[in-house]
């Protein structure tokens, strides 16, 4: 089965501290759908009523993701780091906007980044 998911990455991707030097390699392997059991991805929720969700990148191997479009906000070293990064993302959004609407802030920030020509 060919992996057809469209994965887009946030321009200011949140990454576990221990993976800063491996970020490029991990992102490349996610795009290629290579097995990385320790990697958790933090994405905008598929349902617009929710903000963020995170899950093991192993789940990307399931057919449900075959034609999904994912906007990855962060990559974490396991479940506990994913929890930590979600908390950090929400804190950063709140500091910037005085709101917890991470979805709106992240999408707007990405659109502005892309408008500037990357």
C-alpha positions in Angstrom: 0.0 0.0 0.0 1.4 3.3 -1.0 1.5 6.1 1.6 -0.5 9.1 0.2 -1.0 11.2 3.2 -0.2 14.9 2.8 2.0 16.0 5.7 2.7 19.7 6.2 5.0 20.9 9.0 4.6 24.1 11.0 7.4 26.5 10.1 8.4 26.9 13.7 8.1 23.1 14.5 8.1 22.2 18.2 10.7 19.5 18.8 11.8 17.6 21.9 15.0 19.1 23.2 16.9 15.8 22.8 16.0 15.7 19.1 17.0 19.2 18.0 20.0 17.9 16.0 18.0 15.0 14.5 15.0 17.2 13.5 15.6 17.1 9.7 16.1 13.3 9.7 13.0 12.7 11.7 10.9 15.0 9.5 12.3 13.3 6.3 11.4 9.8 7.7 7.9 11.0 8.6 7.4 12.2 5.1 8.5 8.8 3.8 6.3 7.0 6.4 9.3 5.1 7.8 8.7 3.3 11.1 9.8 5.5 14.1 8.1 4.0 17.2 9.5 6.5 19.6 8.2 9.5 17.6 5.0 11.1 18.6 3.4 13.7 16.3 1.5 16.7 17.5 -1.0 17.8 14.9 -4.0 20.1 14.5 -7.0 18.0 15.3 -8.8 16.5 12.4 -12.1 17.9 13.8 -12.2 21.7 13.7 -14.0 21.8 17.1 -10.8 20.6 18.8 -7.4 22.2 19.0 -4.5 19.7 19.0 -4.0 16.0 19.2 -1.0 13.7 19.4 -0.3 10.1 18.7 2.5 7.7 18.0 3.8 8.0 14.4 3.3 4.3 14.2 -0.4 5.0 13.7 0.5 6.8 10.4 0.9 3.2 9.0 -2.8 2.6 9.3 -5.0 2.9 6.3 -7.1 5.6 7.9 -4.2 8.0 7.4 -3.6 7.0 3.8 -5.3 10.0 2.2 -5.3 12.3 5.3 -4.0 15.8 5.4 -2.0 16.4 8.5 -0.5 19.7 9.8 2.2 18.7 12.2 3.0 21.2 14.9 5.5 19.2 16.8 7.5 16.0 17.1 8.1 14.5 20.5 10.3 11.7 22.0 7.5 9.6 23.4 4.2 10.2 25.2 5.4 12.2 28.1 7.4 14.6 25.9 4.3 15.0 23.7 2.3 16.0 26.8 5.0 18.5 27.7 5.1 20.0 24.2 1.3 20.3 24.0 1.5 22.3 27.2 4.3 24.4 25.9 2.4 25.1 22.7 -0.7 26.2 24.5 1.3 28.4 26.9 3.1 30.0 24.0 -0.2 30.7 22.2 -1.7 32.1 25.4 1.3 34.4 26.0 1.0 35.7 22.4 -2.8 36.1 22.2 -4.3 35.9 25.7 -6.4 33.1 24.3 -6.1 29.3 24.2 -7.2 29.1 20.6 -4.1 27.3 19.3 -5.7 26.2 16.1 -6.5 29.8 14.9 -3.1 31.2 16.0 -1.0 28.4 14.4 -2.9 28.5 11.1 -2.7 32.3 11.0 1.0 32.3 11.9 1.7 29.7 9.2 -0.3 31.6 6.6 1.6 34.8 7.4 4.9 32.9 7.1 4.0 31.4 3.8 2.8 34.8 2.5 6.2 36.3 3.2 7.7 33.7 0.8 9.2 31.4 3.4 
